[in-house]
Amino acid sequence: MTTRSLYLSACISLITLIFLCLAWELRLAPIHPGGSWLVLKCVPLLTPLFGILNARRYTFQWASMLILLYLSEGLVRATSESGPSRWLAVAEILLSIVFFCSAIGYVRRTRHHNTALPS
């Protein structure tokens, strides 16, 4: 994969994961009818968003560690819940894996470059 495709897949998977978390806890399968405070789990994902969109290598590095929390939450909920929540958890797992692999690939590709945006 090229640096640009790794960058784009990281951006798309992060934004999609943010919307998935919002939709999951507000409308699709909230723990309590009408939504729950668990919707706040998407707030940490907003922290690296602008750094990822601006292709900051350091943000890719620490966001790849942050995303592991969402991977573990998805694994726990996929194995402990049923119905729509299970499938939403599987989607969370897949998006987390895509972001993690893309972020690590981007960091490795830009190891010796000081450019801000991918070419």
PDB file as gemmi writes it, atoms N, CA and C in Angstrom:
CRYST1    1.000    1.000    1.000  90.00  90.00  90.00 P 1                      
ATOM      1  N   MET A   1       0.835  -1.177   0.000  1.00  0.00           N  
ATOM      2  CA  MET A   1       0.000   0.000   0.000  1.00  0.00           C  
ATOM      3  C   MET A   1       0.885   1.249   0.000  1.00  0.00           C  
ATOM      4  N   THR A   2       0.392   2.274  -0.607  1.00  0.00           N  
ATOM      5  CA  THR A   2       1.129   3.532  -0.633  1.00  0.00           C  
ATOM      6  C   THR A   2       0.878   4.317   0.654  1.00  0.00           C  
ATOM      7  N   THR A   3       1.695   5.306   0.882  1.00  0.00           N  
ATOM      8  CA  THR A   3       1.534   6.155   2.062  1.00  0.00           C  
ATOM      9  C   THR A   3       0.183   6.846   2.031  1.00  0.00           C  
ATOM     10  N   ARG A   4      -0.204   7.294   0.856  1.00  0.00           N  
ATOM     11  CA  ARG A   4      -1.498   7.990   0.710  1.00  0.00           C  
ATOM     12  C   ARG A   4      -2.666   7.058   1.031  1.00  0.00           C  
ATOM     13  N   SER A   5      -2.625   5.827   0.569  1.00  0.00           N  
ATOM     14  CA  SER A   5      -3.733   4.904   0.839  1.00  0.00           C  
ATOM     15  C   SER A   5      -3.776   4.518   2.318  1.00  0.00           C  
ATOM     16  N   LEU A   6      -2.619   4.406   2.966  1.00  0.00           N  
ATOM     17  CA  LEU A   6      -2.606   4.138   4.403  1.00  0.00           C  
ATOM     18  C   LEU A   6      -3.199   5.315   5.171  1.00  0.00           C  
ATOM     19  N   TYR A   7      -2.835   6.513   4.752  1.00  0.00           N  
ATOM     20  CA  TYR A   7      -3.373   7.728   5.364  1.00  0.00           C  
ATOM     21  C   TYR A   7      -4.893   7.785   5.206  1.00  0.00           C  
ATOM     22  N   LEU A   8      -5.375   7.554   3.990  1.00  0.00           N  
ATOM     23  CA  LEU A   8      -6.819   7.620   3.736  1.00  0.00           C  
ATOM     24  C   LEU A   8      -7.584   6.538   4.488  1.00  0.00           C  
ATOM     25  N   SER A   9      -7.058   5.333   4.524  1.00  0.00           N  
ATOM     26  CA  SER A   9      -7.770   4.265   5.237  1.00  0.00           C  
ATOM     27  C   SER A   9      -7.794   4.530   6.742  1.00  0.00           C  
ATOM     28  N   ALA A  10      -6.732   5.127   7.285  1.00  0.00           N  
ATOM     29  CA  ALA A  10      -6.743   5.492   8.705  1.00  0.00           C  
ATOM     30  C   ALA A  10      -7.788   6.573   8.973  1.00  0.00           C  
ATOM     31  N   CYS A  11      -7.830   7.590   8.125  1.00  0.00           N  
ATOM     32  CA  CYS A  11      -8.816   8.668   8.290  1.00  0.00           C  
ATOM     33  C   CYS A  11     -10.242   8.142   8.191  1.00  0.00           C  
ATOM     34  N   ILE A  12     -10.502   7.353   7.178  1.00  0.00           N  
ATOM     35  CA  ILE A  12     -11.858   6.838   6.952  1.00  0.00           C  
ATOM     36  C   ILE A  12     -12.281   5.911   8.086  1.00  0.00           C  
ATOM     37  N   SER A  13     -11.390   5.027   8.519  1.00  0.00           N  
ATOM     38  CA  SER A  13     -11.765   4.094   9.588  1.00  0.00           C  
ATOM     39  C   SER A  13     -11.978   4.817  10.916  1.00  0.00           C  
ATOM     40  N   LEU A  14     -11.187   5.841  11.203  1.00  0.00           N  
ATOM     41  CA  LEU A  14     -11.373   6.589  12.445  1.00  0.00           C  
ATOM     42  C   LEU A  14     -12.696   7.349  12.441  1.00  0.00           C  
ATOM     43  N   ILE A  15     -12.989   8.031  11.361  1.00  0.00           N  
ATOM     44  CA  ILE A  15     -14.244   8.786  11.265  1.00  0.00           C  
ATOM     45  C   ILE A  15     -15.444   7.842  11.309  1.00  0.00           C  
ATOM     46  N   THR A  16     -15.342   6.724  10.624  1.00  0.00           N  
ATOM     47  CA  THR A  16     -16.427   5.742  10.639  1.00  0.00           C  
ATOM     48  C   THR A  16     -16.627   5.169  12.035  1.00  0.00           C  
ATOM     49  N   LEU A  17     -15.530   4.918  12.745  1.00  0.00           N  
ATOM     50  CA  LEU A  17     -15.629   4.393  14.103  1.00  0.00           C  
ATOM     51  C   LEU A  17     -16.287   5.412  15.041  1.00  0.00           C  
ATOM     52  N   ILE A  18     -15.999   6.671  14.860  1.00  0.00           N  
ATOM     53  CA  ILE A  18     -16.648   7.715  15.669  1.00  0.00           C  
ATOM     54  C   ILE A  18     -18.156   7.699  15.432  1.00  0.00           C  
ATOM     55  N   PHE A  19     -18.560   7.667  14.165  1.00  0.00           N  
ATOM     56  CA  PHE A  19     -19.992   7.638  13.855  1.00  0.00           C  
ATOM     57  C   PHE A  19     -20.653   6.344  14.312  1.00  0.00           C  
ATOM     58  N   LEU A  20     -19.940   5.234  14.223  1.00  0.00           N  
ATOM     59  CA  LEU A  20     -20.482   3.961  14.695  1.00  0.00           C  
ATOM     60  C   LEU A  20     -20.750   4.028  16.193  1.00  0.00           C  
ATOM     61  N   CYS A  21     -19.804   4.546  16.964  1.00  0.00           N  
ATOM     62  CA  CYS A  21     -19.987   4.647  18.415  1.00  0.00           C  
ATOM     63  C   CYS A  21     -21.174   5.541  18.764  1.00  0.00           C  
ATOM     64  N   LEU A  22     -21.290   6.656  18.056  1.00  0.00           N  
ATOM     65  CA  LEU A  22     -22.430   7.548  18.297  1.00  0.00           C  
ATOM     66  C   LEU A  22     -23.758   6.875  17.965  1.00  0.00           C  
ATOM     67  N   ALA A  23     -23.834   6.291  16.792  1.00  0.00           N  
ATOM     68  CA  ALA A  23     -25.083   5.651  16.365  1.00  0.00           C  
ATOM     69  C   ALA A  23     -25.429   4.458  17.246  1.00  0.00           C  
ATOM     70  N   TRP A  24     -24.436   3.693  17.625  1.00  0.00           N  
ATOM     71  CA  TRP A  24     -24.645   2.506  18.449  1.00  0.00           C  
ATOM     72  C   TRP A  24     -25.289   2.869  19.777  1.00  0.00           C  
ATOM     73  N   GLU A  25     -24.738   3.837  20.459  1.00  0.00           N  
ATOM     74  CA  GLU A  25     -25.211   4.156  21.805  1.00  0.00           C  
ATOM     75  C   GLU A  25     -26.383   5.128  21.841  1.00  0.00           C  
ATOM     76  N   LEU A  26     -26.669   5.800  20.720  1.00  0.00           N  
ATOM     77  CA  LEU A  26     -27.809   6.713  20.695  1.00  0.00           C  
ATOM     78  C   LEU A  26     -29.045   6.096  20.060  1.00  0.00           C  
ATOM     79  N   ARG A  27     -28.870   5.349  18.978  1.00  0.00           N  
ATOM     80  CA  ARG A  27     -30.040   4.873  18.223  1.00  0.00           C  
ATOM     81  C   ARG A  27     -30.091   3.369  17.971  1.00  0.00           C  
ATOM     82  N   LEU A  28     -29.008   2.792  17.516  1.00  0.00           N  
ATOM     83  CA  LEU A  28     -29.059   1.424  16.998  1.00  0.00           C  
ATOM     84  C   LEU A  28     -29.291   0.363  18.071  1.00  0.00           C  
ATOM     85  N   ALA A  29     -28.500   0.389  19.139  1.00  0.00           N  
ATOM     86  CA  ALA A  29     -28.645  -0.608  20.204  1.00  0.00           C  
ATOM     87  C   ALA A  29     -28.146  -0.058  21.533  1.00  0.00           C  
ATOM     88  N   PRO A  30     -28.786   1.006  22.036  1.00  0.00           N  
ATOM     89  CA  PRO A  30     -28.316   1.571  23.308  1.00  0.00           C  
ATOM     90  C   PRO A  30     -28.599   0.624  24.472  1.00  0.00           C  
ATOM     91  N   ILE A  31     -27.814   0.758  25.514  1.00  0.00           N  
ATOM     92  CA  ILE A  31     -28.012  -0.070  26.702  1.00  0.00           C  
ATOM     93  C   ILE A  31     -29.359   0.266  27.346  1.00  0.00           C  
ATOM     94  N   HIS A  32     -29.697   1.556  27.384  1.00  0.00           N  
ATOM     95  CA  HIS A  32     -30.982   2.008  27.918  1.00  0.00           C  
ATOM     96  C   HIS A  32     -31.770   2.651  26.785  1.00  0.00           C  
ATOM     97  N   PRO A  33     -33.094   2.479  26.746  1.00  0.00           N  
ATOM     98  CA  PRO A  33     -33.889   3.112  25.696  1.00  0.00           C  
ATOM     99  C   PRO A  33     -33.701   4.634  25.686  1.00  0.00           C  
ATOM    100  N   GLY A  34     -33.554   5.186  24.495  1.00  0.00           N  
ATOM    101  CA  GLY A  34     -33.361   6.619  24.363  1.00  0.00           C  
ATOM    102  C   GLY A  34     -31.906   7.052  24.412  1.00  0.00           C  
ATOM    103  N   GLY A  35     -31.006   6.113  24.574  1.00  0.00           N  
ATOM    104  CA  GLY A  35     -29.581   6.437  24.610  1.00  0.00           C  
ATOM    105  C   GLY A  35     -29.004   6.268  25.999  1.00  0.00           C  
ATOM    106  N   SER A  36     -27.698   6.271  26.081  1.00  0.00           N  
ATOM    107  CA  SER A  36     -27.041   6.102  27.373  1.00  0.00           C  
ATOM    108  C   SER A  36     -25.786   6.965  27.435  1.00  0.00           C  
ATOM    109  N   TRP A  37     -25.239   7.070  28.627  1.00  0.00           N  
ATOM    110  CA  TRP A  37     -24.011   7.840  28.821  1.00  0.00           C  
ATOM    111  C   TRP A  37     -22.810   7.140  28.184  1.00  0.00           C  
ATOM    112  N   LEU A  38     -22.983   5.914  27.778  1.00  0.00           N  
ATOM    113  CA  LEU A  38     -21.890   5.190  27.120  1.00  0.00           C  
ATOM    114  C   LEU A  38     -21.521   5.830  25.783  1.00  0.00           C  
ATOM    115  N   VAL A  39     -22.357   6.732  25.300  1.00  0.00           N  
ATOM    116  CA  VAL A  39     -22.053   7.467  24.076  1.00  0.00           C  
ATOM    117  C   VAL A  39     -20.773   8.287  24.239  1.00  0.00           C  
ATOM    118  N   LEU A  40     -20.412   8.602  25.470  1.00  0.00           N  
ATOM    119  CA  LEU A  40     -19.202   9.372  25.723  1.00  0.00           C  
ATOM    120  C   LEU A  40     -17.931   8.603  25.391  1.00  0.00           C  
ATOM    121  N   LYS A  41     -18.070   7.318  25.080  1.00  0.00           N  
ATOM    122  CA  LYS A  41     -16.882   6.540  24.704  1.00  0.00           C  
ATOM    123  C   LYS A  41     -16.282   7.026  23.388  1.00  0.00           C  
ATOM    124  N   CYS A  42     -17.015   7.800  22.615  1.00  0.00           N  
ATOM    125  CA  CYS A  42     -16.470   8.313  21.357  1.00  0.00           C  
ATOM    126  C   CYS A  42     -15.620   9.561  21.560  1.00  0.00           C  
ATOM    127  N   VAL A  43     -15.682  10.175  22.737  1.00  0.00           N  
ATOM    128  CA  VAL A  43     -14.917  11.407  22.999  1.00  0.00           C  
ATOM    129  C   VAL A  43     -13.404  11.194  22.869  1.00  0.00           C  
ATOM    130  N   PRO A  44     -12.836  10.115  23.421  1.00  0.00           N  
ATOM    131  CA  PRO A  44     -11.391   9.924  23.222  1.00  0.00           C  
ATOM    132  C   PRO A  44     -10.986   9.786  21.752  1.00  0.00           C  
ATOM    133  N   LEU A  45     -11.891   9.333  20.912  1.00  0.00           N  
ATOM    134  CA  LEU A  45     -11.580   9.218  19.485  1.00  0.00           C  
ATOM    135  C   LEU A  45     -11.488  10.578  18.804  1.00  0.00           C  
ATOM    136  N   LEU A  46     -12.114  11.587  19.398  1.00  0.00           N  
ATOM    137  CA  LEU A  46     -12.042  12.935  18.831  1.00  0.00           C  
ATOM    138  C   LEU A  46     -10.687  13.584  19.084  1.00  0.00           C  
ATOM    139  N   THR A  47      -9.991  13.129  20.111  1.00  0.00           N  
ATOM    140  CA  THR A  47      -8.699  13.709  20.471  1.00  0.00           C  
ATOM    141  C   THR A  47      -7.674  13.599  19.338  1.00  0.00           C  
ATOM    142  N   PRO A  48      -7.487  12.431  18.726  1.00  0.00           N  
ATOM    143  CA  PRO A  48      -6.490  12.353  17.652  1.00  0.00           C  
ATOM    144  C   PRO A  48      -7.020  12.747  16.278  1.00  0.00           C  
ATOM    145  N   LEU A  49      -8.286  13.079  16.163  1.00  0.00           N  
ATOM    146  CA  LEU A  49      -8.886  13.274  14.844  1.00  0.00           C  
ATOM    147  C   LEU A  49      -8.164  14.321  14.003  1.00  0.00           C  
ATOM    148  N   PHE A  50      -7.922  15.498  14.556  1.00  0.00           N  
ATOM    149  CA  PHE A  50      -7.298  16.551  13.746  1.00  0.00           C  
ATOM    150  C   PHE A  50      -5.832  16.250  13.446  1.00  0.00           C  
ATOM    151  N   GLY A  51      -5.150  15.599  14.363  1.00  0.00           N  
ATOM    152  CA  GLY A  51      -3.776  15.194  14.092  1.00  0.00           C  
ATOM    153  C   GLY A  51      -3.699  14.149  13.000  1.00  0.00           C  
ATOM    154  N   ILE A  52      -4.653  13.239  12.985  1.00  0.00           N  
ATOM    155  CA  ILE A  52      -4.704  12.217  11.930  1.00  0.00           C  
ATOM    156  C   ILE A  52      -5.038  12.879  10.598  1.00  0.00           C  
ATOM    157  N   LEU A  53      -6.031  13.764  10.590  1.00  0.00           N  
ATOM    158  CA  LEU A  53      -6.408  14.439   9.346  1.00  0.00           C  
ATOM    159  C   LEU A  53      -5.283  15.311   8.798  1.00  0.00           C  
ATOM    160  N   ASN A  54      -4.442  15.842   9.698  1.00  0.00           N  
ATOM    161  CA  ASN A  54      -3.300  16.657   9.274  1.00  0.00           C  
ATOM    162  C   ASN A  54      -2.032  15.831   9.070  1.00  0.00           C  
ATOM    163  N   ALA A  55      -2.155  14.518   9.135  1.00  0.00           N  
ATOM    164  CA  ALA A  55      -1.073  13.571   8.861  1.00  0.00           C  
ATOM    165  C   ALA A  55       0.129  13.770   9.773  1.00  0.00           C  
ATOM    166  N   ARG A  56      -0.119  13.993  11.045  1.00  0.00           N  
ATOM    167  CA  ARG A  56       0.983  14.134  12.004  1.00  0.00           C  
ATOM    168  C   ARG A  56       1.424  12.743  12.462  1.00  0.00           C  
ATOM    169  N   ARG A  57       2.645  12.443  12.205  1.00  0.00           N  
ATOM    170  CA  ARG A  57       3.182  11.109  12.471  1.00  0.00           C  
ATOM    171  C   ARG A  57       3.056  10.728  13.946  1.00  0.00           C  
ATOM    172  N   TYR A  58       3.362  11.657  14.830  1.00  0.00           N  
ATOM    173  CA  TYR A  58       3.284  11.384  16.264  1.00  0.00           C  
ATOM    174  C   TYR A  58       1.856  11.006  16.680  1.00  0.00           C  
ATOM    175  N   THR A  59       0.861  11.651  16.098  1.00  0.00           N  
ATOM    176  CA  THR A  59      -0.536  11.329  16.415  1.00  0.00           C  
ATOM    177  C   THR A  59      -0.873   9.920  15.959  1.00  0.00           C  
ATOM    178  N   PHE A  60      -0.371   9.521  14.797  1.00  0.00           N  
ATOM    179  CA  PHE A  60      -0.574   8.145  14.338  1.00  0.00           C  
ATOM    180  C   PHE A  60       0.026   7.156  15.335  1.00  0.00           C  
ATOM    181  N   GLN A  61       1.175   7.512  15.904  1.00  0.00           N  
ATOM    182  CA  GLN A  61       1.841   6.613  16.839  1.00  0.00           C  
ATOM    183  C   GLN A  61       1.014   6.387  18.097  1.00  0.00           C  
ATOM    184  N   TRP A  62       0.588   7.459  18.758  1.00  0.00           N  
ATOM    185  CA  TRP A  62      -0.142   7.241  20.001  1.00  0.00           C  
ATOM    186  C   TRP A  62      -1.593   6.832  19.775  1.00  0.00           C  
ATOM    187  N   ALA A  63      -2.176   7.216  18.642  1.00  0.00           N  
ATOM    188  CA  ALA A  63      -3.557   6.803  18.354  1.00  0.00           C  
ATOM    189  C   ALA A  63      -3.634   5.301  18.080  1.00  0.00           C  
ATOM    190  N   SER A  64      -2.537   4.730  17.588  1.00  0.00           N  
ATOM    191  CA  SER A  64      -2.537   3.278  17.364  1.00  0.00           C  
ATOM    192  C   SER A  64      -2.621   2.523  18.694  1.00  0.00           C  
ATOM    193  N   MET A  65      -2.137   3.124  19.761  1.00  0.00           N  
ATOM    194  CA  MET A  65      -2.279   2.514  21.092  1.00  0.00           C  
ATOM    195  C   MET A  65      -3.680   2.761  21.661  1.00  0.00           C  
ATOM    196  N   LEU A  66      -4.221   3.951  21.432  1.00  0.00           N  
ATOM    197  CA  LEU A  66      -5.567   4.282  21.904  1.00  0.00           C  
ATOM    198  C   LEU A  66      -6.611   3.354  21.287  1.00  0.00           C  
ATOM    199  N   ILE A  67      -6.444   3.042  20.036  1.00  0.00           N  
ATOM    200  CA  ILE A  67      -7.453   2.256  19.323  1.00  0.00           C  
ATOM    201  C   ILE A  67      -7.566   0.841  19.879  1.00  0.00           C  
ATOM    202  N   LEU A  68      -6.523   0.383  20.572  1.00  0.00           N  
ATOM    203  CA  LEU A  68      -6.571  -0.959  21.158  1.00  0.00           C  
ATOM    204  C   LEU A  68      -7.638  -1.061  22.251  1.00  0.00           C  
ATOM    205  N   LEU A  69      -7.980   0.062  22.883  1.00  0.00           N  
ATOM    206  CA  LEU A  69      -9.085   0.059  23.852  1.00  0.00           C  
ATOM    207  C   LEU A  69     -10.411  -0.270  23.165  1.00  0.00           C  
ATOM    208  N   TYR A  70     -10.597   0.265  21.978  1.00  0.00           N  
ATOM    209  CA  TYR A  70     -11.831   0.016  21.232  1.00  0.00           C  
ATOM    210  C   TYR A  70     -11.851  -1.404  20.668  1.00  0.00           C  
ATOM    211  N   LEU A  71     -10.694  -1.902  20.315  1.00  0.00           N  
ATOM    212  CA  LEU A  71     -10.601  -3.294  19.881  1.00  0.00           C  
ATOM    213  C   LEU A  71     -10.986  -4.220  21.025  1.00  0.00           C  
ATOM    214  N   SER A  72     -10.468  -3.959  22.215  1.00  0.00           N  
ATOM    215  CA  SER A  72     -10.798  -4.826  23.350  1.00  0.00           C  
ATOM    216  C   SER A  72     -12.267  -4.692  23.752  1.00  0.00           C  
ATOM    217  N   GLU A  73     -12.821  -3.479  23.684  1.00  0.00           N  
ATOM    218  CA  GLU A  73     -14.248  -3.328  23.987  1.00  0.00           C  
ATOM    219  C   GLU A  73     -15.094  -4.102  22.981  1.00  0.00           C  
ATOM    220  N   GLY A  74     -14.724  -4.017  21.720  1.00  0.00           N  
ATOM    221  CA  GLY A  74     -15.449  -4.758  20.693  1.00  0.00           C  
ATOM    222  C   GLY A  74     -15.367  -6.258  20.906  1.00  0.00           C  
ATOM    223  N   LEU A  75     -14.200  -6.744  21.298  1.00  0.00           N  
ATOM    224  CA  LEU A  75     -14.055  -8.186  21.555  1.00  0.00           C  
ATOM    225  C   LEU A  75     -14.911  -8.629  22.733  1.00  0.00           C  
ATOM    226  N   VAL A  76     -14.927  -7.835  23.785  1.00  0.00           N  
ATOM    227  CA  VAL A  76     -15.730  -8.185  24.959  1.00  0.00           C  
ATOM    228  C   VAL A  76     -17.214  -8.164  24.619  1.00  0.00           C  
ATOM    229  N   ARG A  77     -17.651  -7.125  23.944  1.00  0.00           N  
ATOM    230  CA  ARG A  77     -19.081  -7.010  23.643  1.00  0.00           C  
ATOM    231  C   ARG A  77     -19.526  -7.998  22.568  1.00  0.00           C  
ATOM    232  N   ALA A  78     -18.645  -8.361  21.658  1.00  0.00           N  
ATOM    233  CA  ALA A  78     -19.005  -9.354  20.634  1.00  0.00           C  
ATOM    234  C   ALA A  78     -19.194 -10.737  21.246  1.00  0.00           C  
ATOM    235  N   THR A  79     -18.475 -11.014  22.318  1.00  0.00           N  
ATOM    236  CA  THR A  79     -18.592 -12.331  22.947  1.00  0.00           C  
ATOM    237  C   THR A  79     -19.607 -12.375  24.076  1.00  0.00           C  
ATOM    238  N   SER A  80     -20.051 -11.210  24.569  1.00  0.00           N  
ATOM    239  CA  SER A  80     -20.964 -11.224  25.710  1.00  0.00           C  
ATOM    240  C   SER A  80     -22.380 -10.758  25.383  1.00  0.00           C  
ATOM    241  N   GLU A  81     -22.578 -10.103  24.251  1.00  0.00           N  
ATOM    242  CA  GLU A  81     -23.906  -9.599  23.914  1.00  0.00           C  
ATOM    243  C   GLU A  81     -24.488 -10.375  22.744  1.00  0.00           C  
ATOM    244  N   SER A  82     -25.765 -10.136  22.504  1.00  0.00           N  
ATOM    245  CA  SER A  82     -26.428 -10.804  21.382  1.00  0.00           C  
ATOM    246  C   SER A  82     -27.214  -9.781  20.579  1.00  0.00           C  
ATOM    247  N   GLY A  83     -27.727 -10.216  19.461  1.00  0.00           N  
ATOM    248  CA  GLY A  83     -28.540  -9.342  18.620  1.00  0.00           C  
ATOM    249  C   GLY A  83     -27.716  -8.303  17.894  1.00  0.00           C  
ATOM    250  N   PRO A  84     -28.301  -7.118  17.699  1.00  0.00           N  
ATOM    251  CA  PRO A  84     -27.605  -6.072  16.951  1.00  0.00           C  
ATOM    252  C   PRO A  84     -26.301  -5.615  17.607  1.00  0.00           C  
ATOM    253  N   SER A  85     -26.238  -5.669  18.925  1.00  0.00           N  
ATOM    254  CA  SER A  85     -25.025  -5.241  19.614  1.00  0.00           C  
ATOM    255  C   SER A  85     -23.828  -6.103  19.233  1.00  0.00           C  
ATOM    256  N   ARG A  86     -24.074  -7.378  19.012  1.00  0.00           N  
ATOM    257  CA  ARG A  86     -22.979  -8.274  18.618  1.00  0.00           C  
ATOM    258  C   ARG A  86     -22.420  -7.857  17.263  1.00  0.00           C  
ATOM    259  N   TRP A  87     -23.298  -7.540  16.319  1.00  0.00           N  
ATOM    260  CA  TRP A  87     -22.829  -7.160  14.979  1.00  0.00           C  
ATOM    261  C   TRP A  87     -22.183  -5.785  14.966  1.00  0.00           C  
ATOM    262  N   LEU A  88     -22.673  -4.904  15.807  1.00  0.00           N  
ATOM    263  CA  LEU A  88     -22.026  -3.594  15.941  1.00  0.00           C  
ATOM    264  C   LEU A  88     -20.643  -3.740  16.563  1.00  0.00           C  
ATOM    265  N   ALA A  89     -20.506  -4.674  17.495  1.00  0.00           N  
ATOM    266  CA  ALA A  89     -19.205  -4.939  18.105  1.00  0.00           C  
ATOM    267  C   ALA A  89     -18.236  -5.519  17.077  1.00  0.00           C  
ATOM    268  N   VAL A  90     -18.729  -6.365  16.212  1.00  0.00           N  
ATOM    269  CA  VAL A  90     -17.881  -6.924  15.141  1.00  0.00           C  
ATOM    270  C   VAL A  90     -17.414  -5.803  14.210  1.00  0.00           C  
ATOM    271  N   ALA A  91     -18.316  -4.877  13.905  1.00  0.00           N  
ATOM    272  CA  ALA A  91     -17.932  -3.731  13.072  1.00  0.00           C  
ATOM    273  C   ALA A  91     -16.883  -2.880  13.783  1.00  0.00           C  
ATOM    274  N   GLU A  92     -17.027  -2.710  15.091  1.00  0.00           N  
ATOM    275  CA  GLU A  92     -16.041  -1.958  15.863  1.00  0.00           C  
ATOM    276  C   GLU A  92     -14.679  -2.656  15.830  1.00  0.00           C  
ATOM    277  N   ILE A  93     -14.692  -3.961  15.927  1.00  0.00           N  
ATOM    278  CA  ILE A  93     -13.449  -4.733  15.854  1.00  0.00           C  
ATOM    279  C   ILE A  93     -12.777  -4.529  14.502  1.00  0.00           C  
ATOM    280  N   LEU A  94     -13.545  -4.665  13.431  1.00  0.00           N  
ATOM    281  CA  LEU A  94     -12.977  -4.526  12.091  1.00  0.00           C  
ATOM    282  C   LEU A  94     -12.428  -3.123  11.843  1.00  0.00           C  
ATOM    283  N   LEU A  95     -13.170  -2.105  12.244  1.00  0.00           N  
ATOM    284  CA  LEU A  95     -12.693  -0.730  12.066  1.00  0.00           C  
ATOM    285  C   LEU A  95     -11.441  -0.452  12.900  1.00  0.00           C  
ATOM    286  N   SER A  96     -11.398  -1.011  14.088  1.00  0.00           N  
ATOM    287  CA  SER A  96     -10.223  -0.836  14.940  1.00  0.00           C  
ATOM    288  C   SER A  96      -8.996  -1.498  14.326  1.00  0.00           C  
ATOM    289  N   ILE A  97      -9.180  -2.673  13.772  1.00  0.00           N  
ATOM    290  CA  ILE A  97      -8.063  -3.380  13.132  1.00  0.00           C  
ATOM    291  C   ILE A  97      -7.585  -2.632  11.899  1.00  0.00           C  
ATOM    292  N   VAL A  98      -8.523  -2.136  11.095  1.00  0.00           N  
ATOM    293  CA  VAL A  98      -8.142  -1.363   9.902  1.00  0.00           C  
ATOM    294  C   VAL A  98      -7.361  -0.119  10.306  1.00  0.00           C  
ATOM    295  N   PHE A  99      -7.851   0.597  11.320  1.00  0.00           N  
ATOM    296  CA  PHE A  99      -7.143   1.793  11.751  1.00  0.00           C  
ATOM    297  C   PHE A  99      -5.761   1.440  12.287  1.00  0.00           C  
ATOM    298  N   PHE A 100      -5.679   0.437  13.133  1.00  0.00           N  
ATOM    299  CA  PHE A 100      -4.401   0.051  13.726  1.00  0.00           C  
ATOM    300  C   PHE A 100      -3.384  -0.314  12.648  1.00  0.00           C  
ATOM    301  N   CYS A 101      -3.773  -1.156  11.717  1.00  0.00           N  
ATOM    302  CA  CYS A 101      -2.853  -1.572  10.658  1.00  0.00           C  
ATOM    303  C   CYS A 101      -2.460  -0.399   9.759  1.00  0.00           C  
ATOM    304  N   SER A 102      -3.410   0.455   9.453  1.00  0.00           N  
ATOM    305  CA  SER A 102      -3.122   1.628   8.624  1.00  0.00           C  
ATOM    306  C   SER A 102      -2.192   2.599   9.344  1.00  0.00           C  
ATOM    307  N   ALA A 103      -2.452   2.826  10.622  1.00  0.00           N  
ATOM    308  CA  ALA A 103      -1.612   3.750  11.387  1.00  0.00           C  
ATOM    309  C   ALA A 103      -0.190   3.226  11.512  1.00  0.00           C  
ATOM    310  N   ILE A 104      -0.047   1.950  11.815  1.00  0.00           N  
ATOM    311  CA  ILE A 104       1.288   1.360  11.928  1.00  0.00           C  
ATOM    312  C   ILE A 104       1.996   1.389  10.576  1.00  0.00           C  
ATOM    313  N   GLY A 105       1.274   1.079   9.517  1.00  0.00           N  
ATOM    314  CA  GLY A 105       1.861   1.141   8.178  1.00  0.00           C  
ATOM    315  C   GLY A 105       2.288   2.550   7.810  1.00  0.00           C  
ATOM    316  N   TYR A 106       1.473   3.524   8.153  1.00  0.00           N  
ATOM    317  CA  TYR A 106       1.812   4.921   7.869  1.00  0.00           C  
ATOM    318  C   TYR A 106       3.054   5.344   8.642  1.00  0.00           C  
ATOM    319  N   VAL A 107       3.124   4.978   9.903  1.00  0.00           N  
ATOM    320  CA  VAL A 107       4.281   5.331  10.727  1.00  0.00           C  
ATOM    321  C   VAL A 107       5.548   4.691  10.174  1.00  0.00           C  
ATOM    322  N   ARG A 108       5.454   3.448   9.756  1.00  0.00           N  
ATOM    323  CA  ARG A 108       6.631   2.766   9.200  1.00  0.00           C  
ATOM    324  C   ARG A 108       7.064   3.386   7.882  1.00  0.00           C  
ATOM    325  N   ARG A 109       6.106   3.753   7.051  1.00  0.00           N  
ATOM    326  CA  ARG A 109       6.425   4.350   5.748  1.00  0.00           C  
ATOM    327  C   ARG A 109       7.025   5.743   5.869  1.00  0.00           C  
ATOM    328  N   THR A 110       6.625   6.477   6.891  1.00  0.00           N  
ATOM    329  CA  THR A 110       7.104   7.851   7.055  1.00  0.00           C  
ATOM    330  C   THR A 110       8.227   7.937   8.080  1.00  0.00           C  
ATOM    331  N   ARG A 111       8.843   6.849   8.379  1.00  0.00           N  
ATOM    332  CA  ARG A 111       9.890   6.786   9.404  1.00  0.00           C  
ATOM    333  C   ARG A 111      11.036   7.748   9.117  1.00  0.00           C  
ATOM    334  N   HIS A 112      11.454   7.850   7.879  1.00  0.00           N  
ATOM    335  CA  HIS A 112      12.604   8.677   7.532  1.00  0.00           C  
ATOM    336  C   HIS A 112      12.225   9.949   6.808  1.00  0.00           C  
ATOM    337  N   HIS A 113      10.938  10.259   6.792  1.00  0.00           N  
ATOM    338  CA  HIS A 113      10.473  11.457   6.118  1.00  0.00           C  
ATOM    339  C   HIS A 113       9.990  12.464   7.135  1.00  0.00           C  
ATOM    340  N   ASN A 114      10.202  13.718   6.859  1.00  0.00           N  
ATOM    341  CA  ASN A 114       9.704  14.778   7.726  1.00  0.00           C  
ATOM    342  C   ASN A 114       8.568  15.548   7.069  1.00  0.00           C  
ATOM    343  N   THR A 115       7.928  14.958   6.097  1.00  0.00           N  
ATOM    344  CA  THR A 115       6.838  15.642   5.401  1.00  0.00           C  
ATOM    345  C   THR A 115       5.566  15.534   6.236  1.00  0.00           C  
ATOM    346  N   ALA A 116       4.746  16.555   6.156  1.00  0.00           N  
ATOM    347  CA  ALA A 116       3.499  16.571   6.925  1.00  0.00           C  
ATOM    348  C   ALA A 116       2.393  15.808   6.215  1.00  0.00           C  
ATOM    349  N   LEU A 117       2.297  15.954   4.903  1.00  0.00           N  
ATOM    350  CA  LEU A 117       1.229  15.303   4.161  1.00  0.00           C  
ATOM    351  C   LEU A 117       1.799  14.180   3.306  1.00  0.00           C  
ATOM    352  N   PRO A 118       1.047  13.087   3.172  1.00  0.00           N  
ATOM    353  CA  PRO A 118       1.513  11.970   2.368  1.00  0.00           C  
ATOM    354  C   PRO A 118       1.557  12.333   0.889  1.00  0.00           C  
ATOM    355  N   SER A 119       2.491  11.756   0.191  1.00  0.00           N  
ATOM    356  CA  SER A 119       2.610  12.046  -1.249  1.00  0.00           C  
ATOM    357  C   SER A 119       1.869  11.029  -2.073  1.00  0.00           C  
TER     358      SER A 119                                                      
END                                                                             
